[in-house]
Amino acid sequence: MKKKIAVFTTGWCSEILSQFLSGMTGELHRDEADIFMFLCYATYTDSPAMSKGEMNIYNLPDLHDFDCTVIFGSGLDNREQIDNIIDRSNEAGIPVIIQGSRREGVSFVGSDNYQAVKDLCAHLVTEHSVKKITFFAGTKDSHDSELRLNAVRDYLKENGCEEYLTEVYYTNWENAAATRRVNEICKAGDLPDVFICANDGLAMETCISLSNNGYEVPQDVLVTGFDYIDGGKVFDPSIATVDQCFDQMGAATVKLWKALSEGEKSGSGRMVPCRFIPGESCNCYEFRNSDKLRRRMGRETYAKRARTTYFERKLNLIDATILPCLTYLELKENLHNLLAGNHDYEGDSFHVLLEPNFGLSIYDSNIKLDSGGYSRNMEVIYSTEDGVPYKGENFDSRGLVPGYAPEGENHLYVFLPLHESDSTYGYLVFRDCIEKLENHFLFNYYNRMGLAFDKFRHALTLDHINKRLLDLMGRDPLTNVNNRMAYEDKEKYLQSQINSDPNVKFALVVFDVNNLKMVNDSLGHEAGDVYLLRACHLICDVFKHSPVYRMGGDEFLAVLTGEDYDNCGDKMKLFNERMSPYSDTMPLPDDYVSVACGISEFDSTTDKTVADVIKRADEAMYKDKAAKKGL
């Protein structure tokens, strides 16, 4: 049986994350092990509810089912989430490895950012004579960002020029923040000699912002980055940067896991050397042939444009499939048919699973979606593994992937959340999709599908509310008990309880008033109405703690919970005792009431739906009717 490694991170650092995963998968090629990556795209500017909805995907796996946990700290630096993942891993008794960060007693894999940044500073000071430095940092919580900043400070201190660092500006990893600060500096006309940026994205954004203000890099000011991503290699000017060798870190992570599994003490670590790579942005044109990379990129532009065009068409087709649907059942059928007919982009292993209460919550605002974790009994909208469709309509989320094979080739599974704010809709699963991660295919796909579900749900909810306002709400005009529409809402609520809690306790009593047709035919419908009211009063008086519904004509139904449920045997006995002896001849006594009834309790071992309970109650009612008539 294959081993299972859980990886937790965000997708904003997709290029370096792709390198890291490639290193892991390469090192695992001699072993039998799958990688399960739980990925989201939370940002520092998200509302607390939005962040919770994104990071809820981290709650999906039961880490008791895994052999190792890996936290990719270059993408995930949320202290609360990291501590939670570590605690869960420790409770499950599996090793934890953090990349790019450190926690006491937790094993780690890192790169020697510190020395590489000192090499970068030495190059800038000795080769380019910089004396005024602005440092664009990430966040104050980021281990990587603070380590790089400290390396700059330490180098300057060791060389007696601490005053060279004139500004440290925290961007929170937001390019827009770098743009705002560059604009302010340019407006003041007081440029530094160099902008040292905590990653390549900030460096490229800084170059663009400087150019927009009339300054050119490297002629007017130097810029450096960090990470050596592909975009920075072909950017004009190519970014002077540090290669952290993320592929080597991925391989080192797997080697450390094996060592921990063989008894190495927890808390140990591995360090991978980094290297500073000069580039055009620091006025060093001789170190790299950036033009060759740019020509290659130019050749690939047509193919990328074609792929992008077809991909956008697929996203538009998803919108066009989901948004016009008038019911949840229609959505499920249409989306399944779309993906079954064409899943070229998704691949032959792709899964869409929704919360069991997602559809029910559309029709009843009292049904709330979870915000902490995922339900056990997920609804399968579409699922195929190795091209084999999943046959069931529901799936236990503890298994994570429908149709998962614990043997065979190694795979990478990526899990993405579907949600609105902190309300959980479900999740998507892609397989073997490093390229889709790197080119932001996964982000665009899950984001568009999530938005389509949002719009569908809100549109259908509003439509449902409007229809209900046009109805006479939930009351039967004759008996003043609940009507059938009210029962349909109650049935949805009961079904949501079954989905959430298999130990829920309730019973249904089905009633059929005897002799109504005989009274109507003999005495008229007004007399029939009086007879119905008398029967309804008896039902309500006996089952006084339970909602009663007139299902139509001579049919009623009561939902027993609480005291009525606990005493349902006595209640049924009392109900039958208060009825008149059955008669099929006129005239009937003035206080005559005869009602056939049948009761059924919810049984979690046999019942999956409320309809299963009703079916047994109906059967019991027809047997009672036959007995009362003496048949």
N, C-alpha and C positions, 0 to 999 in steps of 0.2 A: 504494500500500500504506500502511495506517495506521501511524503511529508508536505506540510502546509505552512507557508510563511505569510503572515499578515503585515502589510505595509500601510502606514497612515501618513497622509500629507495633503497639501493643496496642489492645484494644477497650474498656478500662475508661473511657476518656474519650470515650464514644460520641457525646455531644451536640456537643462542640466538634469532634470528628473529622468528624461529619456536616456541620457548617458548613464546615469546611475543604474537604471533598470536593465540596460543592455549589459552592464558589467555583472549584475547579479545573475541574469539568465545565462550569460556565457560561462560563469563559474559553476553554475548548477547543471551544466550539460552532461556531466558524468553521474549525476545523482537523479533520484526520482523525487521531484519536489515541484509543487505549484506555488505561484505567487498570487495572493489575493490582495489587491490594492484598493483601499477605501479612500476615495478621492472626492474633494469638494473644491469650490472656488470662493470661499469666504474671503472678505476683504476687511480692512480696518475701518472703512467708511460705512459698512453695513450696520443696520439697526441691530440691537441685541436679538430681536426675534428672528431676523433674517439669518444672522450668524448661527443661531441655534438650529434653524431649519437645515442649513447647509451641513453643519458639523454633526448633525444627528446620524449621518451615515457611519460615523465612527462607532455608534452604538449597535450597529447591525450584527457584527460577528460575536459569537460566544467563543472567547479565546481559549476555553478548555478544549476546543476542537483543533487547536493549532499547535505547532511545534516551536514557533519563534515569532516575536513581534519586532518589527523594524519601524522606527519613526524617522522619516526624512525631514530633519530639522531645517534644512535650507528652504523648505516650503512651508513647514508648520512650526511656528514659534509661539503658539498660544500656550502659555504656561498651564492654565487650568486644564486644557484638553490633554496636554502631554502628561501631566500628573495623573489624570484619570486613566489614561491608557496604561501607564506604568503600574498603577495600583491593580487594575484588572489583570494585567499580565502576571504580576506577582501572585495574585490570588489563584490564578490558573496554574501556577507553577511552571511557567515557560520563560526562557531567557528573553531579555529585552535589549535591543541595540539602538542607540540614537546616533544618527548621522548629523554632524555639524553643530552639535550642542553637547552639553554635559549635565548629568545629574549624579549626585553622590550615590555610590553603590550601583550605578547602572553602566553597563558596557557601552562603549562608544567607538565610532569610526569617524575620523576627521582628516582634513588636509592641513598642511602647515601653512595656513593663511598668513600667519604672523611673519614668518621669515620672508615669504614672497612679497608681502607689502613693504617690508624693510628694504628688500632689493629694489622694488619699484621706487621708493623714496630716494634711495642712493642714486639711482639712474637720473631722476629728475633734478636732484641737487647738483650732482657732479657733472652730468653731461649737458644739462640744459640751464643750469644756474638759476633755478627757481628760488624765490625768496618770499613769495606770498601765496599761501595755499588755502583754498576753500574746500572743505570736506563735506560731501553730500552723503549723509549716513542713512541707514534704513530706519529701524525703530530702536528705542532705548532698551527694549526687551530682547532684541536679537543678539544672540551670542556671536554670530558671524560678523555682523556689522560693528559691534563694539570691539571685537578682537582686531579688526582691520584698523579701526580708529586708534586703538592703543598702540598698534605697531607704528603708525605714523608718529604719534606723540613720543614713543620711546626712541625711535631713530633720531628725531630732531633733538631730543634731550641728550642723547649720547654724543651728538655732534655739536652741542652748544648753540643750537639755533631754534629753540622752542618757539620763539616769536614768529617764525615763518608760518605757523598754523594760525591764520587770522580769523577763521570762522568755521564752526561746525554747525551744519543745518540738517535737522532730521526731517526726512521726506515721508516717513512711514511707508516706504517702498512705492509711493505714488508718483508717477511721472509728472502729473499735473503740478505737484508741489515743487518739483525741480524747475518747471517752466515759470511758475510764479516768482521764485527766488531769483532766477536768472534775469527775468524782466526787471525786477527791482534793482539788481546790481547794475544792469546796463543803463537804466534810467539815471542812476546816481553817477555813472561814468567812472566807477572805481573797480575795475576788473582785477582779479587775482592773476598770478602767473599761470596757475593750473587749478582746474577742478578735479579733485580726486573723488571718484564716485564709487559707492559701495557695490554696484553691479553694472553690467554693460547696458542694461535698459536705461538706467538713469544717465549713463554717459552719452548714449545716442540722443536722448531727449535734450540733454544739455547742449550738444552740438547743434541740434536743430533750432533750439531757442536762441542761441548766440547768433546763428545765421539770420534768423528773423529780425534780430536787432542790429544787423549790419556788421557783425563781427565774424571772422572766419577762423576755423580751427585747421591747422595749428599756427597760422600766421600771426593771429592776434593774441591767442591764449591756447594753452595746452589742456587736454582732457584725457583722463584715464578711467578705465572701468575695472570690472572684476567678473570672471566666469568664462571668458573665451567662447561665447556662444556664436552660432553660425551667422546670426544677423550682424553681430559686431565685426565679423571677419570680412564681410562684403560691403559693409557700410562705407560711405565716403565722407570723411576719412576713416580708414580701418582703425578700430579702437585698440589702443595700447592697453593691455589687460593682464590678468593672471589666470592661467589655466589650472583649475583645481583638480583636474584629472578625475572627474566624477565616475568614469567607467572603472577606474582602478579602485575607487572607494566602494562601488557596488560589489566588485569582486572581493575586496577585503572584508566586506560585511558578511558575505557567505562563508569565508574562511573563518572569521571570528565565531559565527554561529556554530560551525562544526567543532571548533576548539571548546566552546562553552558546553556543547553537548557531550564532549569527551572528558569534561571535568575541570576545565579552566575556570578560575574564580571569577564570579560576577563582578563587574566594575572595571575589568581590564579593557584595554583599548588598542586600536591600531591607527597609526598616522601615515598618511600618504603624502609624499613630497609634492609641492606646487612649483610652478615656474612662471616668472615674469616674462611676458612676451611684448617687446616694444612694437609700436605700430605708427601709422601715419598721424594719428591724433596727438602724438607726442613729438612729431617732426622727425620720426625715424622711418624712412622709406625703404631702407636697405634690408630690413630683417625678414620681411614677408612679401610674397608675390601676390598681393591682393587683387591685382588686375586679372590674374588667371582665374581666381575664384569668381570674380564678377562676370567674366565671359561665360563660365560654366553656368552661372545662375541665369544669365541671359538666354542661354540655349534651353534652359528648363522652364522659362517663363510661359511659353505657349502651352506646354503640357499641364502646368499648374493652373493656368487660366481655364483650360477646358475642364479639369477636375473640379475646380471651384464652381464653375457654371452649372455642371451637373449636380453637384452637391447642393447648391442653392435651390435648384429645381426640386430636389428631394425634400428639402425643408419646407418649401412652399406647398408641396404635395401633402405633407403631414398636416400643415395648417388647414388646407382645403378638405382634408379627410375628417379632421376632428371638429372644426368649428361649426359646420352646418348641421351636425347631429342634433336631433330633437329629443333623444332619450339616451340614457347611459348604456342601455343594451345595444342601441344602434352604434354608439361610439366603439364599444368593445368589438363588435362584429366588423365594422368598417376598418378600424385600425389593424386588426388581426389580418384581414384580407389584404390590405395594402402591403404589410410587411411580409406576408407569406408569398405574395406575388412578385415582390421586388425588394431584396435585401442585399443588393450588391455592396452598398456602403457599410451596412451593419455586419455583414459576414454571415457565415453558416452557424456561428455560435453567438447568439444575441438573445436577450431576455428583457421583457417589460413586465414588471410585477407591481400591482397596486394594492393599497390597503383595502381590506374587505368592507370597510365603512365608507370608502370614498364615494361610491355611487349612492349609498343611502343618505349621506350627508347633504347631497344636492337637494333632496326632497324634504329634509327635516333639519331645521337650524338647531334643534336640540341635540342632534348627534354630532359630537365634536371629534375631530381627528386628533390622534396622538401627537405629542411633540417630543416625547422622550423614548426613543426606541422604535421598533417595528412590531406589528402584530405577528403572531405565529402563523395564522392561516391567511397567507397572501393570495390575492386573486391573480391568476395568470392571464394576462392579456395577449402576450405573444411569447413563445419560448421555443428555441431550436438549439440543440447542441450537436455539433458535427453534422448538421443538416437533418437531424432526426427531431421531429416536432414532439413537444411534451404533450402527453395525452390528457392529463388532468386539468380541471378548472381551477384547482387550488393547490397551494404548495406551502409546506412548512418552512418558514424563513430561516430556521436553524440550519437547513441544508444549503442556504445561500444561492446555489445554482441548480435549477431544475435539470435533471439528466446528467449531473456531474459524475464523471468516471474517476474513481480513486486510483486507477491504474492506467498505464499507457504513457504517451508522450507528455512532457512537461508543458505547462501553459501559464500564461499571465492573464488573470481575470481582473477587470477594473469595474468597481461599483460606484455609481453616481446617484445622488439623491434627487427625487422629484418631490417638490414641496411648494407651498406658498407661505411666506413668512415662516412661522414655526410649526405650521400644520403639515404633517407628513402625508404625502400622496402615495409614495412607493419608491421604487428604485429601478435603475437600468443596469444591465451587466453586458460589457463588451469583453471580447477575448483576443489576446495576442495583437494588441493595438498600439504598440509603441509609436509607430508613425502617425497614427490618428491623434495620439496625445501630443506629439511634437508640433504638428501643424494646426493645432487648436480645433480639429474636427470634433473631438469629444465635447469640448466646451460649447461650441456652437450648436451641436446636436441636442445635448441635454437641456441647454438653455431654451432653445426654440420649442422643444417638446413640452417642457415645463410651462412655458408661457401659453402654449395652446391649451393645455389642461386647465390652466387658470381661467382663461377666457371662456372656455366651454362651461366650466363649473359655475362661474358667475352669471353667465347668460342664461343657463338653464334654471338656476336658482331664482333669478328675477322673474323668469317666465312662469315658474311654478307658483311664486307668490302672487303674481297678477291673476292667474287662473283661480287660485284659492279665494281671492278677494271677490271674484265674480260669483262664487258659490255661496250657499247659505251656511258657510263654515261647516261645522261638524255636527249639527243637530237634526234629528228627525222631527219634522214639524208636527206629527201626530202624538208621539209618545214623549217627546222632549229628551229622549236618551240619545246617545251618540249614534250617528248614522254610519253608513258603509265607508264613506270617505274618511271619517275619523278612525275607523278600524284599520284602514289601509295604512294610515300613518302609524298607528299603534303596532301593526305587524312589522313595519320597517324598524321601529324602535326595538321590538322584541328580537328581531333578527340581529340587530347590532349588538345586543346583549349576548346572544348566542356566540357571535363572532369573537367578542371580547372576553367572555367568561363562560366556559363550558359547564360550569357548576351552577349557573343561574337556575332559579326555581320559579316555575309558574305552571299553571294548568289552564286549559280552555274548556269551557262548558258550552255545548251547542244545544239550542232549544228550537223545537218546531211545535207551534201551537196547533193542537188537534181541533178538528171540527170547524175551522174558520169558514171554509167554503160552504158547509151546511148552514151556518148562521147567516152568511151573506145571502145565500139563495133563498132562505126561508123568511128572514126578517129584514133583509136589506143591508146595505153597506154601513149605514150609521150604527146599526146594532152590532155589525162586525167590528167597527172601530171601538165601540164600548167594550166588546169582548177582548180585543187586542190590548186595550189599556188595562183591563183587569189582569190579564196574563202578565203584562209587562210590570205592573205594580208588584205582583207576587215575586217575580224574578229579582227585582231591585230590592225588595224588602228582605228576602232571604240572603242575597249576596250583596249586602249593603256596603261592604268595604271594597267592592270590585267595580270597575267600569263595565257598563252593559251597552251593547251595540245592537241596533236593529239593522240586520243585514239585508232586509227586504221582505215584503209580504208578511208571512207568518214566521219568519226566521229571526232568531236573536242569538247573541253570543256574549259570554262574560269571560273576562280575563282575571283569573284568580292569582293573587299574590298575597304576601303577608299573612294576616290572621285568617282570611278566607281560604288561602292555600293550605295553611297548617291544619285547618279544621274542615277540609273539603269533604271528607266522608260524612261527617255529621251534617254538614250543610246540604248535601245531596239527599240525605235521609229526611231532613226537615222539609225540604222542598217537595218531595214526593208525598209526605204525610199531609201537607196543606192543600194538596190537589183534590179535586172531586173525583169520584169513581167515573171511569170512562163510560160515555153513552153516545150512541149514534142515532138516537131517536129524538124527535121534537115533541113537546117543548122541553127545553133544558131548564134546570133551576136557575133562578136569577143570579146566584153567586157561583155558577158553574165555571170551573177552570180546569182544563186538561192540557198538559204540555209534555211532549216527548223530549227527553234530554239524554245527553251523553257527555262524559267527562274524559279527558286525557291529560296526563302530566308529561311535561317535557323530560325526555330521557336522553342524556348526553351520549349514551353508548349506541343509540340507534337513530336519533333525530339530528339532522343537519340543518333543517329549516323549520320555520313555523308551520309551513304547509304539511309537514310530516305529522305534527301534533294534531292539526285540524282533521286530517284524514282519519285518524283513530277515533277522535271524538265523534265524527259523523257516523262512523260504523257503529259505535256504541249507541248513538241516538236512534238509529234505524232499528236496532235490536230492541230498544226500550219501547219504541212506537209499536212494533209488532206485539210485544208482550202486553202492553196496555190494551190493545185491541183484541187480545186473546187469540192471536193468529199462531 
